[in-house]
Each structure stands twice: as C-alpha cells, then as structure tokens.
Amino acid sequence: MSVPDQTLRAPRSASPAKKARTTKKARRPLPLPTEASHPVSLKRLKSLAGYLIRQAQLWVFQDFNETLAPLDIRPVQY
C-alpha cells in the first residue's frame, strides 16, 4: 500500500485573511460568587453512564492500589 501524496506534504500556513481574524479577544472577568449563587450539584451526573463508569474505574483502581501496595505494583505495571 502506498501513502497518498496529501499525507506527505507539509501543512499550509494560514492565509493572511485567516491570520487577521485570529486576534486575541479580551476576556470578560468571571463573576464573583455571591450569597445568592447556588452550590454546584452533581445530581444530574449520576444518571450518565460515562460518569458512573469512570467512578467505578476510580473505585477499582483505589482497591487495586490498596491491595497491592505491599508489592509496590500499580495498575499500569500489572
């Protein structure tokens, strides 16, 4: 199989028109928290599969690390 010529070429630099449009914009400062602001809630995350899978992974790694700490083995090494 041969590699198409497109993948062997160096990427083109942005045209002058595009470069002019990429100037930095001034950022607005974040509003300061007030007494009226609501605390962050993780309630909605508990219905998302990706969040629950990540939580399970963290729990498994924590147990793995505690169990194999005397042998100084980490999940990556296993």
PyMOL Python script that loads the backbone (N, CA, C, O; Angstrom):
from pymol import cmd

cmd.read_pdbstr("""\
ATOM      1  N   MET A   1       0.837  -1.172   0.000  1.00  0.00           N
ATOM      2  CA  MET A   1       0.000   0.000   0.000  1.00  0.00           C
ATOM      3  C   MET A   1       0.885   1.240   0.000  1.00  0.00           C
ATOM      4  O   MET A   1       1.914   1.280   0.675  1.00  0.00           O
ATOM      5  N   SER A   2       0.487   2.223  -0.742  1.00  0.00           N
ATOM      6  CA  SER A   2       1.254   3.455  -0.753  1.00  0.00           C
ATOM      7  C   SER A   2       0.483   4.541  -0.011  1.00  0.00           C
ATOM      8  O   SER A   2      -0.745   4.511   0.074  1.00  0.00           O
ATOM      9  N   VAL A   3       1.221   5.479   0.510  1.00  0.00           N
ATOM     10  CA  VAL A   3       0.627   6.588   1.238  1.00  0.00           C
ATOM     11  C   VAL A   3       0.256   7.668   0.229  1.00  0.00           C
ATOM     12  O   VAL A   3       1.090   8.033  -0.600  1.00  0.00           O
ATOM     13  N   PRO A   4      -0.964   8.188   0.272  1.00  0.00           N
ATOM     14  CA  PRO A   4      -1.337   9.252  -0.660  1.00  0.00           C
ATOM     15  C   PRO A   4      -0.421  10.460  -0.505  1.00  0.00           C
ATOM     16  O   PRO A   4       0.082  10.738   0.583  1.00  0.00           O
ATOM     17  N   ASP A   5      -0.213  11.175  -1.613  1.00  0.00           N
ATOM     18  CA  ASP A   5       0.667  12.340  -1.599  1.00  0.00           C
ATOM     19  C   ASP A   5       0.228  13.398  -0.601  1.00  0.00           C
ATOM     20  O   ASP A   5       1.061  14.135  -0.073  1.00  0.00           O
ATOM     21  N   GLN A   6      -1.066  13.480  -0.338  1.00  0.00           N
ATOM     22  CA  GLN A   6      -1.571  14.508   0.564  1.00  0.00           C
ATOM     23  C   GLN A   6      -0.959  14.391   1.957  1.00  0.00           C
ATOM     24  O   GLN A   6      -0.669  15.402   2.596  1.00  0.00           O
ATOM     25  N   THR A   7      -0.762  13.169   2.424  1.00  0.00           N
ATOM     26  CA  THR A   7      -0.272  12.992   3.785  1.00  0.00           C
ATOM     27  C   THR A   7       1.211  13.286   3.903  1.00  0.00           C
ATOM     28  O   THR A   7       1.705  13.479   5.014  1.00  0.00           O
ATOM     29  N   LEU A   8       1.941  13.327   2.788  1.00  0.00           N
ATOM     30  CA  LEU A   8       3.370  13.569   2.832  1.00  0.00           C
ATOM     31  C   LEU A   8       3.695  15.058   2.771  1.00  0.00           C
ATOM     32  O   LEU A   8       4.817  15.449   3.092  1.00  0.00           O
ATOM     33  N   ARG A   9       2.763  15.878   2.377  1.00  0.00           N
ATOM     34  CA  ARG A   9       3.010  17.314   2.254  1.00  0.00           C
ATOM     35  C   ARG A   9       2.967  17.981   3.619  1.00  0.00           C
ATOM     36  O   ARG A   9       2.258  17.546   4.527  1.00  0.00           O
ATOM     37  N   ALA A  10       3.742  19.046   3.737  1.00  0.00           N
ATOM     38  CA  ALA A  10       3.709  19.845   4.971  1.00  0.00           C
ATOM     39  C   ALA A  10       2.407  20.637   5.001  1.00  0.00           C
ATOM     40  O   ALA A  10       1.915  21.050   3.950  1.00  0.00           O
ATOM     41  N   PRO A  11       1.855  20.851   6.159  1.00  0.00           N
ATOM     42  CA  PRO A  11       0.620  21.632   6.227  1.00  0.00           C
ATOM     43  C   PRO A  11       0.854  23.071   5.784  1.00  0.00           C
ATOM     44  O   PRO A  11       1.909  23.654   6.035  1.00  0.00           O
ATOM     45  N   ARG A  12      -0.141  23.621   5.128  1.00  0.00           N
ATOM     46  CA  ARG A  12      -0.041  25.003   4.671  1.00  0.00           C
ATOM     47  C   ARG A  12      -0.214  25.948   5.849  1.00  0.00           C
ATOM     48  O   ARG A  12      -0.913  25.642   6.815  1.00  0.00           O
ATOM     49  N   SER A  13       0.433  27.097   5.749  1.00  0.00           N
ATOM     50  CA  SER A  13       0.215  28.099   6.800  1.00  0.00           C
ATOM     51  C   SER A  13      -1.093  28.815   6.493  1.00  0.00           C
ATOM     52  O   SER A  13      -1.568  28.811   5.358  1.00  0.00           O
ATOM     53  N   ALA A  14      -1.654  29.413   7.498  1.00  0.00           N
ATOM     54  CA  ALA A  14      -2.936  30.098   7.329  1.00  0.00           C
ATOM     55  C   ALA A  14      -2.771  31.293   6.402  1.00  0.00           C
ATOM     56  O   ALA A  14      -1.736  31.959   6.409  1.00  0.00           O
ATOM     57  N   SER A  15      -3.783  31.554   5.620  1.00  0.00           N
ATOM     58  CA  SER A  15      -3.743  32.690   4.704  1.00  0.00           C
ATOM     59  C   SER A  15      -3.775  33.986   5.498  1.00  0.00           C
ATOM     60  O   SER A  15      -4.224  33.991   6.645  1.00  0.00           O
ATOM     61  N   PRO A  16      -3.304  35.097   4.908  1.00  0.00           N
ATOM     62  CA  PRO A  16      -3.310  36.371   5.635  1.00  0.00           C
ATOM     63  C   PRO A  16      -4.694  36.768   6.112  1.00  0.00           C
ATOM     64  O   PRO A  16      -4.825  37.379   7.172  1.00  0.00           O
ATOM     65  N   ALA A  17      -5.739  36.432   5.347  1.00  0.00           N
ATOM     66  CA  ALA A  17      -7.096  36.780   5.766  1.00  0.00           C
ATOM     67  C   ALA A  17      -7.479  36.028   7.035  1.00  0.00           C
ATOM     68  O   ALA A  17      -8.123  36.594   7.918  1.00  0.00           O
ATOM     69  N   LYS A  18      -7.091  34.759   7.135  1.00  0.00           N
ATOM     70  CA  LYS A  18      -7.400  33.973   8.326  1.00  0.00           C
ATOM     71  C   LYS A  18      -6.588  34.459   9.515  1.00  0.00           C
ATOM     72  O   LYS A  18      -7.100  34.517  10.633  1.00  0.00           O
ATOM     73  N   LYS A  19      -5.324  34.808   9.284  1.00  0.00           N
ATOM     74  CA  LYS A  19      -4.475  35.272  10.374  1.00  0.00           C
ATOM     75  C   LYS A  19      -5.039  36.536  10.999  1.00  0.00           C
ATOM     76  O   LYS A  19      -4.964  36.711  12.215  1.00  0.00           O
ATOM     77  N   ALA A  20      -5.598  37.411  10.191  1.00  0.00           N
ATOM     78  CA  ALA A  20      -6.154  38.659  10.711  1.00  0.00           C
ATOM     79  C   ALA A  20      -7.356  38.391  11.608  1.00  0.00           C
ATOM     80  O   ALA A  20      -7.606  39.151  12.543  1.00  0.00           O
ATOM     81  N   ARG A  21      -8.104  37.322  11.339  1.00  0.00           N
ATOM     82  CA  ARG A  21      -9.302  37.022  12.120  1.00  0.00           C
ATOM     83  C   ARG A  21      -8.993  36.351  13.446  1.00  0.00           C
ATOM     84  O   ARG A  21      -9.873  36.271  14.304  1.00  0.00           O
ATOM     85  N   THR A  22      -7.775  35.867  13.644  1.00  0.00           N
ATOM     86  CA  THR A  22      -7.448  35.121  14.854  1.00  0.00           C
ATOM     87  C   THR A  22      -6.783  35.985  15.919  1.00  0.00           C
ATOM     88  O   THR A  22      -5.959  35.489  16.687  1.00  0.00           O
ATOM     89  N   THR A  23      -7.122  37.242  15.975  1.00  0.00           N
ATOM     90  CA  THR A  23      -6.559  38.099  17.005  1.00  0.00           C
ATOM     91  C   THR A  23      -7.179  37.749  18.348  1.00  0.00           C
ATOM     92  O   THR A  23      -8.307  37.261  18.417  1.00  0.00           O
ATOM     93  N   LYS A  24      -6.441  37.999  19.399  1.00  0.00           N
ATOM     94  CA  LYS A  24      -6.934  37.659  20.735  1.00  0.00           C
ATOM     95  C   LYS A  24      -8.051  38.602  21.133  1.00  0.00           C
ATOM     96  O   LYS A  24      -7.993  39.810  20.902  1.00  0.00           O
ATOM     97  N   LYS A  25      -9.060  38.018  21.734  1.00  0.00           N
ATOM     98  CA  LYS A  25     -10.177  38.800  22.248  1.00  0.00           C
ATOM     99  C   LYS A  25      -9.978  39.002  23.744  1.00  0.00           C
ATOM    100  O   LYS A  25      -9.439  38.142  24.440  1.00  0.00           O
ATOM    101  N   ALA A  26     -10.417  40.139  24.210  1.00  0.00           N
ATOM    102  CA  ALA A  26     -10.331  40.407  25.645  1.00  0.00           C
ATOM    103  C   ALA A  26     -11.347  39.532  26.370  1.00  0.00           C
ATOM    104  O   ALA A  26     -12.506  39.445  25.965  1.00  0.00           O
ATOM    105  N   ARG A  27     -10.910  38.896  27.424  1.00  0.00           N
ATOM    106  CA  ARG A  27     -11.805  38.046  28.201  1.00  0.00           C
ATOM    107  C   ARG A  27     -12.525  38.856  29.250  1.00  0.00           C
ATOM    108  O   ARG A  27     -11.952  39.740  29.888  1.00  0.00           O
ATOM    109  N   ARG A  28     -13.790  38.536  29.414  1.00  0.00           N
ATOM    110  CA  ARG A  28     -14.552  39.168  30.474  1.00  0.00           C
ATOM    111  C   ARG A  28     -14.209  38.491  31.789  1.00  0.00           C
ATOM    112  O   ARG A  28     -14.052  37.270  31.825  1.00  0.00           O
ATOM    113  N   PRO A  29     -14.089  39.241  32.856  1.00  0.00           N
ATOM    114  CA  PRO A  29     -13.801  38.603  34.152  1.00  0.00           C
ATOM    115  C   PRO A  29     -14.989  37.759  34.599  1.00  0.00           C
ATOM    116  O   PRO A  29     -16.143  38.091  34.330  1.00  0.00           O
ATOM    117  N   LEU A  30     -14.685  36.669  35.283  1.00  0.00           N
ATOM    118  CA  LEU A  30     -15.728  35.797  35.807  1.00  0.00           C
ATOM    119  C   LEU A  30     -16.456  36.499  36.938  1.00  0.00           C
ATOM    120  O   LEU A  30     -15.832  37.205  37.730  1.00  0.00           O
ATOM    121  N   PRO A  31     -17.766  36.315  37.024  1.00  0.00           N
ATOM    122  CA  PRO A  31     -18.495  36.949  38.123  1.00  0.00           C
ATOM    123  C   PRO A  31     -18.089  36.326  39.456  1.00  0.00           C
ATOM    124  O   PRO A  31     -17.856  35.121  39.549  1.00  0.00           O
ATOM    125  N   LEU A  32     -18.012  37.143  40.455  1.00  0.00           N
ATOM    126  CA  LEU A  32     -17.664  36.655  41.781  1.00  0.00           C
ATOM    127  C   LEU A  32     -18.870  35.950  42.398  1.00  0.00           C
ATOM    128  O   LEU A  32     -20.004  36.393  42.215  1.00  0.00           O
ATOM    129  N   PRO A  33     -18.639  34.868  43.122  1.00  0.00           N
ATOM    130  CA  PRO A  33     -19.767  34.177  43.757  1.00  0.00           C
ATOM    131  C   PRO A  33     -20.418  35.077  44.806  1.00  0.00           C
ATOM    132  O   PRO A  33     -19.750  35.818  45.527  1.00  0.00           O
ATOM    133  N   THR A  34     -21.695  34.987  44.861  1.00  0.00           N
ATOM    134  CA  THR A  34     -22.438  35.768  45.846  1.00  0.00           C
ATOM    135  C   THR A  34     -23.204  34.811  46.738  1.00  0.00           C
ATOM    136  O   THR A  34     -23.246  33.607  46.486  1.00  0.00           O
ATOM    137  N   GLU A  35     -23.796  35.344  47.759  1.00  0.00           N
ATOM    138  CA  GLU A  35     -24.587  34.503  48.661  1.00  0.00           C
ATOM    139  C   GLU A  35     -25.793  33.913  47.943  1.00  0.00           C
ATOM    140  O   GLU A  35     -26.282  32.850  48.323  1.00  0.00           O
ATOM    141  N   ALA A  36     -26.273  34.593  46.914  1.00  0.00           N
ATOM    142  CA  ALA A  36     -27.457  34.131  46.192  1.00  0.00           C
ATOM    143  C   ALA A  36     -27.126  33.026  45.184  1.00  0.00           C
ATOM    144  O   ALA A  36     -28.036  32.350  44.705  1.00  0.00           O
ATOM    145  N   SER A  37     -25.834  32.826  44.848  1.00  0.00           N
ATOM    146  CA  SER A  37     -25.498  31.799  43.860  1.00  0.00           C
ATOM    147  C   SER A  37     -25.735  30.409  44.458  1.00  0.00           C
ATOM    148  O   SER A  37     -25.571  30.195  45.659  1.00  0.00           O
ATOM    149  N   HIS A  38     -26.121  29.481  43.597  1.00  0.00           N
ATOM    150  CA  HIS A  38     -26.453  28.133  44.030  1.00  0.00           C
ATOM    151  C   HIS A  38     -25.196  27.260  44.047  1.00  0.00           C
ATOM    152  O   HIS A  38     -24.327  27.421  43.190  1.00  0.00           O
ATOM    153  N   PRO A  39     -25.088  26.347  44.998  1.00  0.00           N
ATOM    154  CA  PRO A  39     -23.938  25.432  45.004  1.00  0.00           C
ATOM    155  C   PRO A  39     -24.021  24.474  43.817  1.00  0.00           C
ATOM    156  O   PRO A  39     -25.105  24.204  43.300  1.00  0.00           O
ATOM    157  N   VAL A  40     -22.889  23.975  43.402  1.00  0.00           N
ATOM    158  CA  VAL A  40     -22.829  23.043  42.284  1.00  0.00           C
ATOM    159  C   VAL A  40     -23.422  21.709  42.717  1.00  0.00           C
ATOM    160  O   VAL A  40     -23.131  21.212  43.804  1.00  0.00           O
ATOM    161  N   SER A  41     -24.260  21.136  41.853  1.00  0.00           N
ATOM    162  CA  SER A  41     -24.891  19.862  42.162  1.00  0.00           C
ATOM    163  C   SER A  41     -24.439  18.802  41.154  1.00  0.00           C
ATOM    164  O   SER A  41     -24.442  19.040  39.947  1.00  0.00           O
ATOM    165  N   LEU A  42     -24.055  17.642  41.661  1.00  0.00           N
ATOM    166  CA  LEU A  42     -23.638  16.534  40.806  1.00  0.00           C
ATOM    167  C   LEU A  42     -24.780  15.556  40.575  1.00  0.00           C
ATOM    168  O   LEU A  42     -24.573  14.477  40.019  1.00  0.00           O
ATOM    169  N   LYS A  43     -25.973  15.925  40.995  1.00  0.00           N
ATOM    170  CA  LYS A  43     -27.126  15.034  40.938  1.00  0.00           C
ATOM    171  C   LYS A  43     -27.393  14.525  39.523  1.00  0.00           C
ATOM    172  O   LYS A  43     -27.664  13.339  39.339  1.00  0.00           O
ATOM    173  N   ARG A  44     -27.321  15.400  38.525  1.00  0.00           N
ATOM    174  CA  ARG A  44     -27.612  15.000  37.146  1.00  0.00           C
ATOM    175  C   ARG A  44     -26.541  14.066  36.577  1.00  0.00           C
ATOM    176  O   ARG A  44     -26.826  13.270  35.683  1.00  0.00           O
ATOM    177  N   LEU A  45     -25.321  14.160  37.087  1.00  0.00           N
ATOM    178  CA  LEU A  45     -24.248  13.297  36.583  1.00  0.00           C
ATOM    179  C   LEU A  45     -24.504  11.821  36.900  1.00  0.00           C
ATOM    180  O   LEU A  45     -24.077  10.938  36.155  1.00  0.00           O
ATOM    181  N   LYS A  46     -25.188  11.566  37.984  1.00  0.00           N
ATOM    182  CA  LYS A  46     -25.407  10.183  38.414  1.00  0.00           C
ATOM    183  C   LYS A  46     -26.305   9.397  37.475  1.00  0.00           C
ATOM    184  O   LYS A  46     -26.456   8.186  37.636  1.00  0.00           O
ATOM    185  N   SER A  47     -26.906  10.068  36.496  1.00  0.00           N
ATOM    186  CA  SER A  47     -27.728   9.364  35.515  1.00  0.00           C
ATOM    187  C   SER A  47     -26.979   9.125  34.206  1.00  0.00           C
ATOM    188  O   SER A  47     -27.541   8.563  33.267  1.00  0.00           O
ATOM    189  N   LEU A  48     -25.716   9.547  34.136  1.00  0.00           N
ATOM    190  CA  LEU A  48     -24.927   9.396  32.912  1.00  0.00           C
ATOM    191  C   LEU A  48     -24.012   8.179  33.011  1.00  0.00           C
ATOM    192  O   LEU A  48     -23.275   8.030  33.985  1.00  0.00           O
ATOM    193  N   ALA A  49     -24.061   7.323  32.016  1.00  0.00           N
ATOM    194  CA  ALA A  49     -23.283   6.083  32.020  1.00  0.00           C
ATOM    195  C   ALA A  49     -21.784   6.365  32.097  1.00  0.00           C
ATOM    196  O   ALA A  49     -21.068   5.694  32.840  1.00  0.00           O
ATOM    197  N   GLY A  50     -21.304   7.342  31.342  1.00  0.00           N
ATOM    198  CA  GLY A  50     -19.872   7.648  31.337  1.00  0.00           C
ATOM    199  C   GLY A  50     -19.359   8.058  32.705  1.00  0.00           C
ATOM    200  O   GLY A  50     -18.264   7.665  33.108  1.00  0.00           O
ATOM    201  N   TYR A  51     -20.150   8.847  33.420  1.00  0.00           N
ATOM    202  CA  TYR A  51     -19.774   9.270  34.769  1.00  0.00           C
ATOM    203  C   TYR A  51     -19.709   8.069  35.705  1.00  0.00           C
ATOM    204  O   TYR A  51     -18.768   7.936  36.487  1.00  0.00           O
ATOM    205  N   LEU A  52     -20.714   7.193  35.623  1.00  0.00           N
ATOM    206  CA  LEU A  52     -20.747   6.021  36.502  1.00  0.00           C
ATOM    207  C   LEU A  52     -19.616   5.050  36.199  1.00  0.00           C
ATOM    208  O   LEU A  52     -19.051   4.448  37.112  1.00  0.00           O
ATOM    209  N   ILE A  53     -19.284   4.896  34.928  1.00  0.00           N
ATOM    210  CA  ILE A  53     -18.169   4.010  34.552  1.00  0.00           C
ATOM    211  C   ILE A  53     -16.858   4.567  35.093  1.00  0.00           C
ATOM    212  O   ILE A  53     -16.032   3.817  35.612  1.00  0.00           O
ATOM    213  N   ARG A  54     -16.663   5.880  34.976  1.00  0.00           N
ATOM    214  CA  ARG A  54     -15.442   6.498  35.497  1.00  0.00           C
ATOM    215  C   ARG A  54     -15.362   6.349  37.009  1.00  0.00           C
ATOM    216  O   ARG A  54     -14.283   6.086  37.541  1.00  0.00           O
ATOM    217  N   GLN A  55     -16.475   6.509  37.710  1.00  0.00           N
ATOM    218  CA  GLN A  55     -16.488   6.329  39.154  1.00  0.00           C
ATOM    219  C   GLN A  55     -16.111   4.890  39.515  1.00  0.00           C
ATOM    220  O   GLN A  55     -15.335   4.659  40.442  1.00  0.00           O
ATOM    221  N   ALA A  56     -16.664   3.930  38.779  1.00  0.00           N
ATOM    222  CA  ALA A  56     -16.332   2.519  39.026  1.00  0.00           C
ATOM    223  C   ALA A  56     -14.839   2.279  38.792  1.00  0.00           C
ATOM    224  O   ALA A  56     -14.204   1.551  39.555  1.00  0.00           O
ATOM    225  N   GLN A  57     -14.283   2.879  37.755  1.00  0.00           N
ATOM    226  CA  GLN A  57     -12.857   2.720  37.474  1.00  0.00           C
ATOM    227  C   GLN A  57     -12.024   3.268  38.633  1.00  0.00           C
ATOM    228  O   GLN A  57     -11.054   2.636  39.050  1.00  0.00           O
ATOM    229  N   LEU A  58     -12.389   4.417  39.146  1.00  0.00           N
ATOM    230  CA  LEU A  58     -11.651   5.000  40.264  1.00  0.00           C
ATOM    231  C   LEU A  58     -11.713   4.107  41.494  1.00  0.00           C
ATOM    232  O   LEU A  58     -10.711   3.936  42.188  1.00  0.00           O
ATOM    233  N   TRP A  59     -12.887   3.534  41.770  1.00  0.00           N
ATOM    234  CA  TRP A  59     -13.026   2.640  42.920  1.00  0.00           C
ATOM    235  C   TRP A  59     -12.183   1.377  42.751  1.00  0.00           C
ATOM    236  O   TRP A  59     -11.548   0.917  43.700  1.00  0.00           O
ATOM    237  N   VAL A  60     -12.180   0.816  41.534  1.00  0.00           N
ATOM    238  CA  VAL A  60     -11.389  -0.391  41.279  1.00  0.00           C
ATOM    239  C   VAL A  60      -9.900  -0.084  41.433  1.00  0.00           C
ATOM    240  O   VAL A  60      -9.170  -0.859  42.050  1.00  0.00           O
ATOM    241  N   PHE A  61      -9.447   1.037  40.879  1.00  0.00           N
ATOM    242  CA  PHE A  61      -8.031   1.397  40.996  1.00  0.00           C
ATOM    243  C   PHE A  61      -7.645   1.642  42.455  1.00  0.00           C
ATOM    244  O   PHE A  61      -6.558   1.254  42.883  1.00  0.00           O
ATOM    245  N   GLN A  62      -8.523   2.278  43.212  1.00  0.00           N
ATOM    246  CA  GLN A  62      -8.233   2.529  44.618  1.00  0.00           C
ATOM    247  C   GLN A  62      -8.076   1.207  45.370  1.00  0.00           C
ATOM    248  O   GLN A  62      -7.142   1.046  46.155  1.00  0.00           O
ATOM    249  N   ASP A  63      -8.982   0.268  45.133  1.00  0.00           N
ATOM    250  CA  ASP A  63      -8.895  -1.037  45.785  1.00  0.00           C
ATOM    251  C   ASP A  63      -7.637  -1.782  45.329  1.00  0.00           C
ATOM    252  O   ASP A  63      -6.944  -2.391  46.143  1.00  0.00           O
ATOM    253  N   PHE A  64      -7.349  -1.732  44.036  1.00  0.00           N
ATOM    254  CA  PHE A  64      -6.160  -2.381  43.487  1.00  0.00           C
ATOM    255  C   PHE A  64      -4.909  -1.833  44.168  1.00  0.00           C
ATOM    256  O   PHE A  64      -4.051  -2.594  44.614  1.00  0.00           O
ATOM    257  N   ASN A  65      -4.813  -0.489  44.245  1.00  0.00           N
ATOM    258  CA  ASN A  65      -3.636   0.138  44.850  1.00  0.00           C
ATOM    259  C   ASN A  65      -3.490  -0.239  46.317  1.00  0.00           C
ATOM    260  O   ASN A  65      -2.379  -0.497  46.779  1.00  0.00           O
ATOM    261  N   GLU A  66      -4.594  -0.274  47.056  1.00  0.00           N
ATOM    262  CA  GLU A  66      -4.533  -0.633  48.470  1.00  0.00           C
ATOM    263  C   GLU A  66      -4.145  -2.102  48.655  1.00  0.00           C
ATOM    264  O   GLU A  66      -3.372  -2.438  49.553  1.00  0.00           O
ATOM    265  N   THR A  67      -4.685  -2.968  47.805  1.00  0.00           N
ATOM    266  CA  THR A  67      -4.418  -4.400  47.932  1.00  0.00           C
ATOM    267  C   THR A  67      -2.977  -4.746  47.579  1.00  0.00           C
ATOM    268  O   THR A  67      -2.347  -5.564  48.249  1.00  0.00           O
ATOM    269  N   LEU A  68      -2.460  -4.123  46.528  1.00  0.00           N
ATOM    270  CA  LEU A  68      -1.109  -4.468  46.070  1.00  0.00           C
ATOM    271  C   LEU A  68      -0.041  -3.468  46.499  1.00  0.00           C
ATOM    272  O   LEU A  68       1.074  -3.497  45.978  1.00  0.00           O
ATOM    273  N   ALA A  69      -0.362  -2.593  47.433  1.00  0.00           N
ATOM    274  CA  ALA A  69       0.617  -1.621  47.931  1.00  0.00           C
ATOM    275  C   ALA A  69       1.860  -2.298  48.517  1.00  0.00           C
ATOM    276  O   ALA A  69       2.966  -1.809  48.287  1.00  0.00           O
ATOM    277  N   PRO A  70       1.725  -3.417  49.273  1.00  0.00           N
ATOM    278  CA  PRO A  70       2.924  -4.059  49.817  1.00  0.00           C
ATOM    279  C   PRO A  70       3.890  -4.538  48.728  1.00  0.00           C
ATOM    280  O   PRO A  70       5.095  -4.633  48.961  1.00  0.00           O
ATOM    281  N   LEU A  71       3.355  -4.841  47.534  1.00  0.00           N
ATOM    282  CA  LEU A  71       4.222  -5.309  46.450  1.00  0.00           C
ATOM    283  C   LEU A  71       4.692  -4.178  45.553  1.00  0.00           C
ATOM    284  O   LEU A  71       5.473  -4.401  44.628  1.00  0.00           O
ATOM    285  N   ASP A  72       4.215  -2.948  45.823  1.00  0.00           N
ATOM    286  CA  ASP A  72       4.550  -1.760  45.043  1.00  0.00           C
ATOM    287  C   ASP A  72       4.230  -1.946  43.556  1.00  0.00           C
ATOM    288  O   ASP A  72       5.044  -1.627  42.689  1.00  0.00           O
ATOM    289  N   ILE A  73       3.033  -2.467  43.280  1.00  0.00           N
ATOM    290  CA  ILE A  73       2.576  -2.672  41.898  1.00  0.00           C
ATOM    291  C   ILE A  73       1.397  -1.743  41.641  1.00  0.00           C
ATOM    292  O   ILE A  73       0.472  -1.656  42.449  1.00  0.00           O
ATOM    293  N   ARG A  74       1.440  -1.057  40.518  1.00  0.00           N
ATOM    294  CA  ARG A  74       0.366  -0.154  40.104  1.00  0.00           C
ATOM    295  C   ARG A  74      -0.412  -0.787  38.952  1.00  0.00           C
ATOM    296  O   ARG A  74       0.102  -1.699  38.304  1.00  0.00           O
ATOM    297  N   PRO A  75      -1.640  -0.328  38.677  1.00  0.00           N
ATOM    298  CA  PRO A  75      -2.411  -0.895  37.566  1.00  0.00           C
ATOM    299  C   PRO A  75      -1.679  -0.850  36.227  1.00  0.00           C
ATOM    300  O   PRO A  75      -1.801  -1.778  35.427  1.00  0.00           O
ATOM    301  N   VAL A  76      -0.938   0.195  35.979  1.00  0.00           N
ATOM    302  CA  VAL A  76      -0.197   0.313  34.710  1.00  0.00           C
ATOM    303  C   VAL A  76       0.850  -0.784  34.597  1.00  0.00           C
ATOM    304  O   VAL A  76       1.056  -1.331  33.513  1.00  0.00           O
ATOM    305  N   GLN A  77       1.510  -1.111  35.690  1.00  0.00           N
ATOM    306  CA  GLN A  77       2.540  -2.149  35.680  1.00  0.00           C
ATOM    307  C   GLN A  77       1.937  -3.537  35.545  1.00  0.00           C
ATOM    308  O   GLN A  77       2.559  -4.430  34.970  1.00  0.00           O
ATOM    309  N   TYR A  78       0.730  -3.727  36.070  1.00  0.00           N
ATOM    310  CA  TYR A  78       0.071  -5.025  36.025  1.00  0.00           C
ATOM    311  C   TYR A  78      -0.318  -5.338  34.609  1.00  0.00           C
ATOM    312  O   TYR A  78      -0.891  -6.395  34.345  1.00  0.00           O
TER     313      TYR A  78
END
""", "prot")
cmd.dss("prot")
cmd.show_as("cartoon", "prot")
cmd.util.cbc("prot")
cmd.orient("prot")
